[in-house]
Amino acid sequence: GVRPLKDKTFIYDLAANKWSPASDNPSFGSDAHSAFVYDSNANACLLFGRKGGNYSKEPWTLSVYDIANDKWEVVDVQGDPLPQNETVAGYYDPAHNAFVIYCGRSAQTYVYRHKK
């Protein structure tokens, strides 16, 4: 498994039953202040969050973690801009190949597809 925690990422090795550090993520990862999913179509993890956490003044960003290369990258989103100033929840829908982000304050739903 892969898990972001604040600005750090950890990888879980099932065989060794051990967590180990990976590349630092570009935004804050927390179950209460971000949305983090595994995109099975892209074989990558997607993180919607902001540097410093939910109460930060930094903009929300969407980042992708390339599992095979242990590399994070901020996504240059094309189309509608990312929601800002939100409380969020999210999930990955494999049937539609979409990262769905629900924005609590504005009651909007934002959908992102990383790879076709």
N, C-alpha and C positions, 0 to 999 in steps of 0.2 A: 504494500500500500504506500501511498504518498500522502503526506500531511503537512500543510502549511501551519505554522504557529508564529504569530506575530510576523516578523520579517525573515523567518528561517523556514526551511523546508526539510523534512525528514522522510527517509525511505525505510519501510519495514521489510525485512528479509524473513519470509516464512520459515525457510529451512534452518536458519540460524536463530530464529526467534529474537531478533535484535533490530532496534532502530538505529539508523546512522544519519549524520547530517549530509545534506545535498546543497546545491546552489541556493543562495539567498533569493527569496522572492521579492519582486519589485514593489509589492504593495502588502498591506497588512492582512494576514490570514487569521481569522478567528471564527468560531461557529456562531458568535453573536454579532459580528461586525463585517461579514463578507459572505460571498457565495462561492463555493469551491466544488467542482464536479470533475468526473472522469469522462472524457469524450471518447467513446469506444470506436467511433468512425475514424478519428484522427490519431488514436492511440496517444493522447495527450491529456493533460489536466488544464482546466480553465479556472481562473480566479478573478472574480469581480470584487474589487476592494479599493482601498485608498491608503497611501502611505501614512502611517501614524494612527490608523484606525478610524472608526466611525465618527469620532468627534473632531477629527483633523480638519483643517481648512484646505487640504490638498484635494485635487480633483479625483473622482472615481476613475479607475482604469480597468481595462480588461487585459489580463496577462495569460500567456500560454506556457506551460511547462512541458518541454520535450523530454520525455522519460528516458529514451535511449541515449540522448546526448547530455543529460543532466544540465539543461539550459533553460532559463526563463527569458521571455521576450514580451514586452508590452505590445499589444496588438494595435495597429493603426486601423481603427474601425471605419469602414466605409458605410455610407447610408446615414440613418438617423443617429444623432449623437447619443452617447451613453447617458443614462439618468444620473442626476446629481442630487446631493442633499437628501438621501433616502435612508430608510431602514429596509433591508433586503432579505429575501429568501430566494433560493434557486434550486433548479434540478436539471439534469440532462435527460432529454427524451430521445431514446435511441430509435424509435419508430419514425420520428421526424428529423432526426439528426440535428437537434436544436438544444441550445443552452437557454433555458427559460428563467428569467429573473423577474420576480414579483417585487414591486416597489411599494412598501407599506404606506408611506406618507401620501403619495400621489395616487395610489391605487391603480397604477399603470403596470402593464406587463411588457417586458422588453425581451425580444427573442434574437439570439445570435447563432449563426451557423458558421463554425470554424472552417470546415472543408466540405466541399460538395461530394 
